[in-house]
Amino acid sequence: MARAVLRKVLITFCRLVPRNKRIWIFGSRDGQHYDENSKALFEYVNERALTIRPIWLTHNKGIYNNIKEKGYEVYYTNSFYGCIYSLIAGVVVISVSLEDVNKRFSYGARAIQLWHGTPLRDNDISYIGEDYDVVILAAEEFLTTQKMSEKRNFNYVLSGYPGNDNLFSTHKTERIERLRLYYQFDKMVLYAPTHRERLFPDGKKVWMLEFDMFSSYGFNFEQLEGVMRRTSSLFVLKLHPVQKISDKNLLDRINRSKFVHLVDSRDPLLDVYDYLPHTDVLVTDYSSVYFNFLLLNRPIIFAAFDYESQSMIRSMRFPYEEVTPGPKAKNWPELCKWFDIIIQGRDDWVKWRQIVNQRFNAYRDGGSCERVYDQIRKLTGFD
């Protein structure tokens, strides 16, 4: 009871404090990551918006040091300055929830929800229990028939996701250069599956922490390595941040391989946009990442091995076959067969990808950061 009263007092106090529309606070994924849409917009504002003071908040020392080295302004989320600037900032920019920044002192600021991708599966962001002044979208359908929330009326803005601007850049990251130097590959295959859920008899859904899509689906390490070797390719496995591989034998084989690389999902600086521009073939299942990758019009293989069980747990917003422009693999042997075919040049899905891309990416350029930036300026009264 007392805690609820104190919370109301704090919220009221925060709303009464005058806000500086030139101070914008940024954060990502509970303050534990520096990545994707929030990072892209933060760096854009730093480099091009001289009238705005962008500040990143984090709980992570590695992120803090990295941003300091870049010459940008950063504070620990719950530090004195983290709290003070959260209290007076006119804008907070997030990619998941207000926990990305300093939620306690952000009430009263304009909240910009960038989110982290166009969802293929059913979701409703109102479950977070927060109000936003703007929710950013990439697909026009989500303004009409496909709402991100049925319970709350958010102000949706169609601008494209800031992170997608990276797909139109030829900049080579240090992360990719290290991979090329070590593995000496010509083509890169990125396997980026999303998380999975388990349904209990009482109807409760729980995220599965162990990524176990191998033995039950005919995985053979020698077969995968053989395809990568023949095609001079590198197979890069990037798991969803909540999942991991516990099989020590498999991890050991990956660590010793010159053709398979496991991305460290615990890395707070990990950003899928470091990999996407340099990916020749994307492999995924239900992840929103492929909607972004469509902007490059490169081959995609859909490896939804457990489609039947996962679609029963959480339904799809769209007919899966209709919006997945690429071959479907039901197991690892089929997937390896498609690797051989596609890496060597066959691509029968170019026009289909273009059609789906036009449907789910209203803007197919490198201007999403600029559009979001202009929208925030308009919202805060600069224009």
C-alpha positions in Angstrom: 0.0 0.0 0.0 2.7 2.4 1.0 4.8 1.5 -2.0 1.8 2.2 -4.3 1.3 5.6 -2.7 5.0 6.5 -3.1 4.9 5.5 -6.7 1.9 7.8 -7.4 3.7 10.6 -5.6 6.9 10.0 -7.7 4.9 9.9 -11.0 3.1 13.1 -10.1 6.4 14.8 -9.2 8.0 13.7 -12.4 5.1 15.0 -14.5 5.4 18.4 -12.8 9.1 18.9 -13.4 9.8 21.1 -16.5 11.2 19.0 -19.4 14.0 20.1 -21.8 12.9 19.1 -25.3 16.5 19.2 -26.5 17.6 16.3 -24.1 16.8 12.9 -25.5 17.4 9.7 -23.4 18.1 6.4 -25.2 18.3 2.8 -24.1 17.8 -0.7 -25.2 16.7 -4.1 -23.8 16.5 -3.4 -20.1 19.6 -1.2 -20.2 21.8 -4.3 -20.9 22.4 -4.0 -24.6 23.6 -1.4 -27.2 22.0 -2.5 -30.4 19.5 -2.3 -33.2 16.9 0.5 -33.5 17.8 2.5 -30.4 21.5 2.4 -31.3 21.0 3.4 -34.9 18.9 6.4 -34.0 21.2 7.4 -31.1 24.3 7.5 -33.4 22.3 9.3 -36.1 21.3 12.0 -33.7 24.9 12.3 -32.4 26.3 12.7 -35.8 23.7 14.9 -37.5 21.5 16.6 -35.0 23.5 19.4 -33.5 20.6 21.0 -31.6 19.8 17.8 -29.7 21.7 16.4 -26.7 21.4 12.6 -26.9 22.3 10.6 -23.8 22.5 6.8 -23.5 21.7 5.0 -20.2 22.9 1.6 -19.3 23.5 -0.8 -16.5 26.4 -2.4 -18.3 30.1 -1.4 -17.8 31.1 -2.7 -21.2 28.5 -0.6 -23.0 29.4 2.4 -20.9 33.1 2.2 -21.8 32.3 1.5 -25.5 30.1 4.6 -25.8 32.6 6.7 -23.9 35.3 5.7 -26.4 33.0 6.8 -29.3 32.8 10.2 -27.7 29.1 10.1 -27.0 27.4 11.0 -23.7 26.5 8.0 -21.5 25.7 7.4 -17.8 24.8 4.5 -15.7 21.0 4.3 -15.5 20.7 4.7 -11.7 23.6 7.0 -11.2 23.1 10.6 -10.1 23.3 12.0 -13.6 21.3 9.1 -15.0 18.4 10.1 -12.6 18.8 13.9 -13.1 18.8 13.8 -16.9 15.9 11.3 -16.9 14.0 13.7 -14.7 14.4 16.7 -17.1 14.7 15.0 -20.5 11.9 15.8 -22.9 12.2 12.5 -24.8 13.0 8.9 -24.0 13.7 6.4 -26.8 13.3 2.7 -26.2 13.1 -0.6 -28.1 11.4 -2.9 -25.6 10.0 -1.0 -22.6 10.7 1.9 -20.3 13.0 -0.4 -18.4 15.4 0.2 -21.2 16.1 3.6 -19.6 15.3 5.0 -16.1 11.6 4.3 -15.8 11.1 5.8 -12.4 12.1 9.3 -13.5 10.9 9.2 -17.1 7.2 9.9 -16.5 6.4 13.2 -18.1 8.8 12.7 -21.0 7.7 11.9 -24.5 8.1 8.1 -24.9 9.1 6.9 -28.3 8.7 3.1 -28.8 10.9 1.9 -31.7 10.1 -1.7 -31.0 12.4 -4.3 -32.6 10.8 -5.6 -35.7 7.6 -6.4 -37.7 6.0 -9.4 -36.0 5.1 -12.5 -37.9 3.5 -14.1 -34.8 0.7 -12.8 -32.7 1.8 -10.3 -30.1 0.2 -7.3 -28.3 2.6 -4.7 -26.8 0.0 -3.5 -24.4 1.1 -6.5 -22.2 4.0 -4.3 -21.1 1.5 -2.0 -19.4 3.0 1.3 -20.6 1.8 4.3 -22.6 3.8 5.7 -25.5 3.5 8.9 -27.4 4.7 7.2 -30.6 5.1 3.6 -31.8 7.2 3.2 -34.9 6.1 0.9 -37.7 7.6 -0.4 -41.0 4.5 -1.9 -42.6 1.4 -0.1 -43.6 -0.9 -3.0 -42.6 -0.1 -2.3 -39.0 -1.9 1.0 -39.2 -5.1 -0.8 -40.1 -5.8 -4.5 -40.0 -2.8 -5.6 -37.9 -2.7 -3.6 -34.8 0.3 -3.9 -32.4 -2.2 -3.5 -29.6 -6.0 -4.2 -29.4 -6.3 -2.7 -25.9 -4.5 0.6 -26.2 -4.7 3.3 -28.8 -1.1 4.3 -29.5 0.0 6.9 -32.0 1.4 4.8 -34.7 3.9 6.3 -37.2 4.9 4.7 -40.4 8.6 5.6 -40.9 10.6 2.3 -41.2 12.9 1.0 -38.5 16.0 3.1 -37.8 18.2 0.0 -37.7 17.3 -0.8 -41.3 19.4 2.2 -42.5 22.4 0.0 -41.8 21.3 -2.3 -44.7 22.0 0.6 -47.1 25.5 1.2 -45.9 28.7 -0.4 -47.2 30.5 0.1 -43.9 32.4 -2.9 -42.7 32.3 -3.6 -39.0 35.3 -4.7 -37.0 33.3 -7.8 -36.0 32.9 -8.9 -39.6 36.4 -8.2 -40.5 37.7 -10.4 -37.7 35.5 -13.2 -38.9 36.8 -12.8 -42.5 40.4 -12.8 -41.3 40.0 -15.9 -39.1 37.7 -18.1 -41.3 38.7 -17.0 -44.8 35.3 -17.5 -46.4 33.7 -16.2 -49.6 30.0 -16.5 -48.6 28.3 -16.1 -45.2 25.1 -17.9 -44.1 23.4 -16.4 -41.1 21.1 -18.7 -39.1 19.0 -16.5 -36.9 16.1 -18.4 -35.3 13.8 -16.8 -32.8 12.8 -18.0 -29.3 10.5 -20.9 -28.7 7.7 -21.4 -26.1 6.4 -24.3 -24.2 2.7 -24.6 -23.4 1.7 -26.1 -20.1 -1.7 -27.9 -19.3 -2.9 -24.9 -17.4 -2.5 -22.7 -20.5 0.7 -21.0 -19.2 3.3 -20.2 -21.8 7.0 -20.2 -20.9 10.0 -19.3 -23.0 12.3 -22.2 -23.6 15.9 -21.4 -22.5 17.6 -24.3 -24.3 17.9 -24.1 -28.0 17.4 -27.8 -29.1 16.7 -27.9 -32.8 19.5 -30.3 -33.6 19.3 -34.1 -32.9 15.5 -34.3 -33.3 15.7 -32.9 -36.8 18.5 -35.0 -38.3 21.4 -32.7 -37.6 24.8 -33.9 -38.8 27.8 -31.7 -38.1 29.9 -33.4 -40.8 27.2 -32.8 -43.4 26.9 -29.1 -42.5 30.7 -28.6 -42.5 30.9 -30.4 -45.8 28.5 -28.0 -47.5 30.2 -25.0 -46.1 33.6 -26.3 -47.2 32.5 -27.1 -50.7 31.0 -23.6 -51.2 33.8 -21.8 -49.3 31.2 -20.5 -46.9 30.8 -19.7 -43.2 27.7 -20.8 -41.2 27.1 -18.2 -38.5 24.6 -19.2 -35.8 23.0 -16.3 -33.9 20.6 -17.4 -31.2 17.8 -15.3 -29.6 19.3 -13.7 -26.5 17.1 -15.8 -24.2 18.3 -19.1 -25.6 21.5 -21.0 -25.3 23.1 -24.3 -26.3 24.2 -26.6 -23.4 25.5 -29.5 -25.4 29.2 -29.4 -24.5 30.2 -31.8 -27.3 28.4 -29.6 -29.9 29.9 -26.4 -28.5 33.4 -28.0 -28.6 32.9 -29.0 -32.3 31.7 -25.5 -33.2 34.7 -24.0 -31.4 37.1 -26.2 -33.3 35.4 -25.7 -36.7 36.7 -23.5 -39.5 33.3 -23.4 -41.1 30.8 -22.9 -38.3 30.8 -19.9 -35.9 28.5 -19.4 -32.9 27.9 -15.7 -32.0 28.1 -15.0 -28.3 24.5 -13.9 -27.5 25.7 -12.7 -24.1 27.7 -9.9 -25.7 26.0 -6.7 -24.7 27.4 -5.0 -27.8 26.0 -7.7 -30.2 23.9 -6.2 -33.0 22.3 -8.2 -35.7 22.8 -5.3 -38.0 26.5 -5.9 -37.9 25.8 -9.2 -39.7 22.8 -8.6 -42.0 24.5 -6.3 -44.6 27.2 -9.0 -45.1 24.9 -12.0 -45.1 24.6 -13.8 -48.5 21.9 -16.3 -47.3 19.6 -15.9 -44.3 18.1 -18.9 -42.5 15.3 -18.3 -40.1 11.9 -19.5 -38.9 9.4 -17.1 -37.3 11.8 -14.3 -36.6 11.0 -10.7 -37.7 14.6 -10.4 -38.9 13.7 -11.6 -42.3 11.3 -8.7 -42.9 14.3 -6.4 -42.5 16.5 -8.6 -44.7 14.0 -8.5 -47.5 15.3 -5.0 -48.2 18.5 -6.5 -49.6 16.6 -9.0 -51.8 19.0 -11.8 -51.0 18.0 -15.5 -50.6 16.2 -16.6 -47.5 15.6 -20.2 -46.4 12.9 -20.9 -43.9 13.7 -23.6 -41.4 10.6 -23.8 -39.3 11.2 -27.4 -38.3 8.7 -27.2 -35.4 6.0 -25.1 -37.2 3.1 -27.3 -36.2 3.8 -27.3 -32.5 4.9 -23.6 -32.3 1.9 -22.3 -34.4 -0.4 -24.1 -32.0 1.2 -22.3 -29.0 1.2 -18.9 -30.7 -0.7 -18.3 -34.0 0.7 -16.5 -37.0 -0.6 -13.0 -38.0 -0.4 -14.0 -41.7 -0.5 -17.3 -43.6 3.0 -18.6 -43.3 3.3 -19.9 -46.8 2.0 -16.6 -48.2 4.6 -14.3 -46.6 7.7 -16.5 -46.5 9.4 -16.1 -50.0 11.9 -18.9 -50.0 12.3 -22.6 -49.8 11.0 -24.4 -46.7 13.2 -27.0 -45.0 11.6 -29.5 -42.6 14.9 -30.8 -41.2 18.7 -30.4 -41.4 19.3 -32.7 -44.4 16.8 -30.6 -46.4 18.4 -27.4 -45.2 21.9 -28.6 -46.3 20.5 -29.5 -49.7 19.2 -26.0 -50.1 22.5 -24.6 -49.0 24.2 -26.4 -51.8 21.7 -25.2 -54.4 21.4 -21.6 -53.4 25.0 -20.7 -52.5 26.0 -22.0 -55.9 23.7 -19.5 -57.6 20.1 -20.7 -58.0 17.5 -18.2 -56.8 13.9 -18.7 -57.9 12.4 -16.4 -55.3 13.5 -12.9 -56.4 10.2 -11.6 -57.6 8.3 -13.1 -54.7 10.7 -11.4 -52.2 10.1 -8.1 -54.0 6.4 -8.5 -53.5 6.6 -9.3 -49.8 9.2 -6.6 -49.3 6.8 -4.0 -50.8 4.1 -5.3 -48.5 6.1 -5.2 -45.3 8.5 -2.3 -45.9 6.7 0.8 -46.8 10.0 2.6 -47.1 12.8 0.9 -49.0 15.6 3.3 -48.6 18.2 4.5 -46.0 16.1 7.3 -44.5 14.3 5.8 -41.5 16.4 7.5 -38.9 15.7 10.9 -40.6 12.0 10.2 -40.6 11.9 9.2 -37.0 14.0 12.1 -36.0 11.8 14.5 -37.8 8.7 13.0 -36.2 10.1 13.4 -32.7 11.0 17.0 -33.4 7.5 17.7 -34.6 6.0 15.9 -31.5 8.1 18.1 -29.2 7.4 21.4 -30.9 10.6 22.0 -32.9 8.6 22.5 -36.1 
